[in-house]
Amino acid sequence: MSLLGELKRRNVIRVAMFYAVAAWVLLQVGDLLFGALGVPAWGLKLLLGLLLLGFPMALVFAWVYELTPEGLKREHEVDRSDSITQQTAARLNALVAVLLVVAIGLLVADRFVNHRQGATAASSQAIAKGAGSAGTAPTSYSAAGAAPGGAVASIAVLPFVNMSDDKANEYFSDGLTEELLNVLANVPGLRVIARTSSFSYKGKEVKISEVARDLNVDHVLEGSVRKSGNRVRITTQLIRSSDSSHLWSQTYDRDLNDIFAVQDEISSAVADALKLRLLRAGEQSSETSGTRVSQAYEAYLRGRFLRHQGEAESTLRQAIASFDDAIRLDPNYAKAYAGRADALTALASNGYVPFDSGFAQAREAAKHSIELAPDLADGYLTMNFLQQSVDLDLVAATASVRRALELNPGSYDVQYAYSSFESSGGRNETAIAAAEKAVELDPIAPGAYLNLANTLLFARQYERAERAARRAIELAPDRPAGHYSLGWALLLQGRSDEAMAAFDAESIPWQRMTGRALTFARTGKTDLARAEIASMQKQLGDAAAYQYAQINTVLGDRDAAFRWLETAKRVHDPGLMGQVYADPFLDPLRSDPRYEALVRELGFLAKN
């Protein structure tokens, strides 16, 4: 008998067909499920490799063994009559037919899912718009085949290296990176890692694979900037993290006046390489919320660079001066007004200028930013804070933060602000979801984990809050506010000794003193708690009115607690609107009619 005839008689060919169809079905199922289960991209490659490795083994097995009614037998032990081999052939034919039906079903399902995803992306166009202004059609984006199996594509934009001879041009390379990051964050179907996590790699020699692992991204964009006078050279490359292959690279030699076009070209090239489609209608975002005046753009980038250096008074004032320069050079620069509003809010919140004048100037700048670019989210975030904490107007604050979320759901700052606002109103489910989204967008930013910890504290999920606070401290041991949040989580679990140790490690004086007083009050050390309050009043005056209300509540002095809550309302203490409705330390007040009257007056709705 010929070799081909022997292969047929032993059903080796049918086994090969069965194996091929079964392997294809397994790969399709893996493609559909691995993304949903969070399996890394190499998981599908591993499955393919195992299946390829198993193919020759299956053929050898089919040659050596035969399936009989009595079970598997070596082929030479089987009667050479055709009845048994024909029965096996019939079974294999049936199995192949079943698998083909399954394969067809998967194809139909895949087409249906992709169609539904396309429809969903199309409907999101009305929500996720790019920046536009009155009389100008906005830029909009939509996903088209973002990733296999409908998974969301992801990217980290590493800080562009400053190659200029003048190291003072660092602000320009950093600013250009941040601007590109913000443009890409507006693309639905693309998850863009926020600034804090991306910039943690600045000045470090790191492997792309390490960045991808740490930030959980599929792609990395890196580059360099060389600026000399009015000329700039920008080199960029997009790298696929799974194999470090270069999907796209380009070098641009331009005048500063063309820098805005370069930004658009880079973002378009990235979207094209990732199989995302940018649908433009009208002008580019840089023409509406931005500027076409190169000197104004440089001044704005300098302001953003300074704003990221912290909240020292001198730094904030320098940032405001740079934003003012940008506005002087281009009075219609919406982003510069938004930057000024943000810096002024920080200046007033830290007590460097009087609340009234500082917040008034911030409001004016934010309002002007919104008027110039109603589709820019930045101004709405500042307005949300002012409307909630200064105006005590929850209706207006809700409209502002939801407008920001509608405009730029892919922004870390927007998700952070939305989670804080929802948490302050006791809407725990949406607050936690937004806080977790912020962590996803900035996965190694300590601030993201602190925000999540605080959100979980208000939701009474103290063990989870403790884990989030410890992660924030692990990422930045010396960062202010981390030990304060950890102390809350420990104290609310009844672990007072550990809580006191955490509070003592806190670097912010008012938080350290508040934590100590709360711990003394919780453990019945009334005299020590009141002594701590006296120290706070000597240093802080009425600025810590809300904290005095917290401590007196834990001490059991409700009358004093309500007096301090009224003081907090009078001085516009941000803690009042940010915490009074959800604060676990105020739980003993909730049955008091005065508490219900206060939260109603402040505009909080009754819990559902």
N, C-alpha and C positions, 0 to 999 in steps of 0.2 A: 504494500500500500504506500502511496506517495506521502510526503510530509504534510502537504495540504490536506489530504484525505484523513490522515491521522489526527491533525489538529481539529478538523471538523468532528471526527468520531468522538474525540475526548472532550468536545464542547469548549475547547480553549478559545475559539473565535467568539462564541457566544458570551463566555465569561469576560472577554476583553470588551465587548459591546456593553455588557451590563456594568462593568467597572467604570467605563468612560461616562456613561449616562449618569450613574450614581455620583461620580466625582463632580460632574458639572452641577448637579442639583445641590450637593453639599457646598460648593463654592458660592452658588447663588444665595443659599440660606445664610451662609457666613457673611456675605456682603451685606445682606439686609439686617442681620442681627448684631454684627460686631460693633457698628457705630452706636447703636442704641445701648449696648451693654458697656460702652467705654473701652472696648478692646483696642490697643494701639494698632497703627497702620500695618505694622509688621505681622500682625496676627493672621491676616489673610494670606500673606506670602508664606508663612509657616505652614498653614493648612495646605496650600498648593504644593509645597515641597514634600510634605508627608504623603500626599496623594500620589505624586509622581514616583516617590520612592516605593510605594506600595504596589504600583502597577506591575512591574516585572515579577514581584513576589506572588501576586495573584495568578499570573499566567503560569508560573512554575507550579503553584499549588494545583491549578486545574489540570496540568499535564500529569501530575503524580497521583492525584486522588480522584475518586469518583464518588458521587453522592448516590447511595442505594437506599432502599426501604429499611435496611438494617443500620443505616448511618454511613459515615465516611469510611471508605476502604481504599487501600492502595490499588492503583489501576490494574496491576498484574493479578490481583486476587479476585477480580470481578469476572464473571462469565462473559465471554466475548459476544454473547447474543446482543442484538441491538435494542432490546426492549428497555433495559435499564438506562442506557445512554439517551434513548429517545424520550423517556420520562423526564430525565434531567433537562434535556433540551427544551421540552415543553414548559417546564417550570421557569427556566431562564427566559424564554420568550415572553411568558406572562409577566415576569418581574420587569423586564425591559419596557413592556407596554405600559405598565403602571407608572414607572418612573418617567416615561415620556409624557404621560398625562400630567404628572406633577410638574415637569419642566415647563410645559405649555402654560399651566396655571401660574407658575412663578413669573413667566414672561408677561402674562396679562396683568398680574398684580403689580409688577414693576412699572409697566406702562401707566397703570391707573394711578399709582402713588406719585409718579413723576408729574402726571397731568394735574393732580390735586395740588402738589407743591407749587407748580407753575402758576396755578390759579390763585393760590394763597399769596405768592410773591407779587402777583399783579395787583391784587386787592390792597396790598400794603403800600402801594405807591401813594395813595391818598394820605397816608399817615407819615411815612418816613421820607420826607422831602429834604432836599439839600437847601442850603441857605439861599434865600431870595429876598427881594424887596418890593415895595409897592410899585406896580407898573412893570415888573420884571418877572418873567416866568422862571420858576425855581428849577434848580438842578435836582433830578431825582435818580434813584438807582434801583436796580432790581437784580436778583440772583438768577443765573441761568446755568444750571449744572454745577453748583458750587463744589461738590465733591461726590465721589462714588457713593451710591446708596442714599443720596439726599443729605449727607452729613454737612454740617456747616464748616466752611473753610476757616482756617485760623492763621494769624500772622502776628509776629512781633517785629516792631520797627526799632532796631538798635540805634543808639545815639550815633549820628554821623560824626566821623572823626574830623577834628579841626586840623587841616593841613596847612593853614595860613602861617606865614612868617610871624604875624602879629598874634600872639596867643590871646590877646584881648578880644579877638573875634570869636571866642568860644560861644558867646551869646548867639551868634548868627547860626553856627552849625547846630546848636541845641534847639534853637527856635525853629529852624527849617525842619528838623526831625519831628518836633511836636506838631507843626502845622500839617505835615504829611500824615502823621498818626491820626489827627483829628479829621482830616478829609476821608481817610479810609474807614474811620469808625462810623461814618454815615452810610456805608454800603451794606444793605441787608444781605444776609448770606455770608458775611465775613465777620468773624470774631477777632477784634483787634485788642491786643494787650495794652493796657493803659500805661501812662508815662512812668509812674513810680517803679513798676517792675522792670520795664524796658531799660530805664536809665540806671538801674542798679548794676548794670554791666559796664557802665562807662569807665573807660580807662583800664579795663581788665582784658587779659588774654584768655578768651574762652572758646570752646569748641561749639559749633553750631548744634551738635547733637546734645550737648549739655544744656544749652539755652532752650532747645525744643523740649527736653525732658522736664526742666524746671518750670517752664511756662505752659506746657501742654499745648504746643502749637505745631502745625504742619509745615509752616514756612517762616523764613526770617528774611527781612529786608535790611541790608546794611549798606553803608556808603561813606564817602568822605567829601569834605568841602574845602576848597582853597579859594580864599577871597583876597583880592589885591586891588585896592582902589574901587573902581566901579565895575571890575570884571570878577567873575566867579566861575570856577570849574566844579561841577558836581558829578561824582562818580557813584553809581548805584548798582547793586546786584541783588536779585531775588533768588534765594536758595531754598530748595526743598529739603526739609530736615531729615527725611527718612533715609536718604542716600547722599546728602550733601551735594546734590547736583545743582548746577546753575540753570534756572529756568529762563532768566533774562538778565542782561546787564547793559548799561548805557553810560556814556560820558557826555556831559553837556558843558559847552563853553559859551557863556552868555554874558551880556550886560546885566547889571542889577535890575534895570527896567524890565527885563524879560523873566525875572525870577518867578513871577506868578504863572507864566505859561509853562515853565519847567515843572512846577508843582503839579499842574494839571496833567502834563505829559507822563510824569512818573506814576501818578495815581491811576491813570488810564492804562498804562503798560502793566502795572501790577494786577489790576482787575482783569485785563485780557489774559495774562499768563495763568491766572487762577480760574479762568473760565467763568468770570463774573462779567455781567454786562452793565455798563453805565449808560443810562438813557438820559441824554441831556435835552433840555428844552430851554432855550434862551441863553442867558449869560452864565458864566462860570461863577462859583461861589466867591472867588477872590474879588470879583467885581462888585459884589453886593455887600456882604458883611466885612469884606476886606478893603483893600486900597490898590490903586495903581501908581501910587507915589512911592518910589523906592526908599527915600529917606524916612518917610512915615513908617514904612514896613520895618526898617531897621530899628527905629525907635520903639516900635511895638515889641519886637523880638527882645530888645534889651529889657523892656519892662517885664515881660514874661519870665526872662532869665532871672531877674532880681526877685520876682514874686516867689519863685521856687526856692529861694535861699533861706526861707524861714519867715518868722513874724517879729523880728526885732524892729523897733521903731524906725531906726535909721534906714534899714533895708526897705521897709514898706514905703517910706517917704521917697527914696530914690526910685522905686518902681513907679510910684504915682507921677513923679517928675518925668519919667520916660514916656508914660502914657500921655501925659499932657503935651509933650513934644510931638508925639504922633498925631494928636488931635489938632495941634496948631498947624502942622504941615498938611493935614487932610481933615477938615472939620466934619466930613461925612464918614469917617472911619468907625464903623459900628463896633468892631472888635476892640478897638482902643478904648472906647467908652465902657465896654463890658469889663475890660481889665482894670480900668480906673475904679469902677464901682466895686469890684471884688477887693481891691487893695484898700479902698476907703472903709469898707465894711470891717476888714480885719483890723485896721487902725483904730476904729471906734470900739470894736468888741474887746480889744485889749486895754482899753482905757487910756490910750495915748492922746486922744482928743475927746472933748465932751460928746456924750451920746447924741444929743440933739443935733449939733452942727455936723458931726461926722456922718451920722446916718442920713441926714438930709442931703448932704453932698453925694453920698453913695446912691440914694434914691434918684436924684436928678440924673446922674450918669447912666444908671441902669435903664431909666425911662427913655433916655435919648438913644441908647443902644437899641432898644426894642422898636422905637419909632423908625430908626434908620434901617433895621433888618429884622422885621417881625418873625422871620424864620430862623433866627439864630438863638440857640437855647441858652447861651451864657447869661444874657441879661435877665431872663426869667428866673434863674437860680438865685441871683442876688435879690430880686424882688420877692421871691418866696420867703427868704429869710427875714427881710424887712417887714413884710406883711404879717408874718406869723409872730415874730419876736418883738417888733417895735409897735406895729399898728394893732396887734391882737385881733387881726381880721383873718379868721380861718377860711372864710369863703374865698377871698381874693388869693390867699396863699395856696389853697387847693388848686385853683385855676392856673396859677403860675407854674407850679411844679408839674402838673399834668400836661401843660402845654410843652414844657421842656422835655418831658418823657415822650410825648408824641413826636417831637421834632428830632430827637437824637437818642433813641433807646440804646444804642451801642456805646454810649459815653459812660465811663466810670463815674465821673462827677455827677451826672444826672441820676444814675442808679443809686449812688451814695446818698444824695439829697432826698430822693424819693423814699428810700428805706427809712431815713431818719424822720421824715415827715409822717409817714404812715405809722411808724412805731410810736410817735408822740400822741397819736390819736387812738392807740390801742388796736389798730388793724394789723394784728400780728402776722397773719398768713402772707399778706402782700408785702409787709415790711421785711420778713425773713427772706422771702423769694428775691426781693430787690437787693438785700444785703449779700445774699449768696451769689447773685449775678455780679455784683461789684467785686467780690473775691475772685470770681471766674475771670473778670476782665483785668484784674491787677493781682495775680496770684501770689506774689511775694512782697506785697506792700503791707507793712504792719498796720497802717491806717484802715485798710479794708477789713482786717480781722478784728480790730478794735470796734469798728462800726458794727460788725456782725455780733460781737460779744455784747455790746450795749443793746442791740435789738433783741437778742435772746434773753437778756436780763429783764427787759420790759415784758417779755412773753413768759416770764417765770420758768424758763428753761435753764436753770442755773448751772447744771453740769456741762451742758453744751457751751454755755457762755464761758465757763472756766477754761475749757479746751481752746476756744477761740482766743481768749486773752493770753493764754500761755503761748500760743503760736505767734501772736504779735510780739511778745517779749522775746521769744526765741529769735525772731527775725531782726529785732532792734532792741537789745537789752536796755539801752540808755534813752530810748524814746519816751518823752513825757506822756502821761495819761495811761500807759499800759498797766502799771501796777495798781492804779486806782480802780480800773475796771476789774482786774483780777481780785482785788480786795472786796469789791461789791459781791462778786460771785461766791467767794469763800464765806463772807459774813452771812449772806442770805442762805447758805447751806448750814449755818450754825457752827462753822469752823473759825471761831473768833481769834484764836492764837495765830493761825496761819494768815488770817485777814489782817491782823495788826502788823505782822511782819511785811506783808505786801504794801500796806499803806505807808509804813515807815520808809520803804524803798522808793516811794513816789517822789519825783523831782519837782513837781508843781506844788508850791506851798499851800495854796488854798485847798487843793485836793488832798494833800497829805493830812492837813489839819481836820478837814471834814471827815475823812475816813477814820481817823483816830477818835474823834468825838462820837461818831456813829457806833464804833466798836465799844467804847466805854459805856455808851447809853444802852447798848444791847446786852451787855454783861452786868448791868446793875451798878456800875461805878459812876453814879450820878454826879458827885462832886468833881471828878476828873473830866466828865463830859462838859459840865458847865464852865470849868476852867478853860477848856479848849475853845469853847464858844467865845469867852471873854478875850482870849488871844486873837481869835479871828476878827472880832469886832474892832479891836485896837488896830489891826493891820489893814482890814478890808472895808470897814464901815458897813454901809447898807448894800454894797456891791455883792455881798454873799447872802442876801436876804433869803433866797430860796433854800440855801443850805441850812440856815438857821431854822427854817420851818421843818426841814427833814429831821434834824437832830432833836428838836423839841417834840416832834411826833413820836419818835422812838422813846423819848423820855417819858411820854405819857401826858405831856402838857399841851393839850389841844388848844387852849385859848392862846397861848404864846405862838403855837404853830400857825393859827389863822391870822394873828396879827402880822407875823412875818410874811405870810402869803400876800396879804394886802400891801405890805411894803414892796414886795417883789413886783406886784402889779404896777405900783406907782412909779418905780424906778426903771421899769421895763427890763427886769432881770431875764436874760434869755432862758435861764433854767425853768422859769415858770411855764411858758408855752411848750417848751421842749420836753417837759417831764411830768407836770402836775397830774395829767390824766392817766398816766400809765406807771408812774413811779411805785415800785413795790414797798418802799419805805413809808409811803403815805397810806398804805392799806388801812391802818386803824382809823383814818379820817373819813373813809368812804360812807360810813353809815350816818355821819353827822349831817344834818340839814344844811349847815353852812358850806360843806364841801359841794353838795349838789348845786347850791345856789351859785357858788364860785365858778364851777365848770360850765354851768349854763350861761352865766354872764360872759365867760371867755369864748363861748361859741362851740364848745365840744358837744357832740350829740351823744345821747344815751347809747350804751353798748347794745348790740343786737343779741 
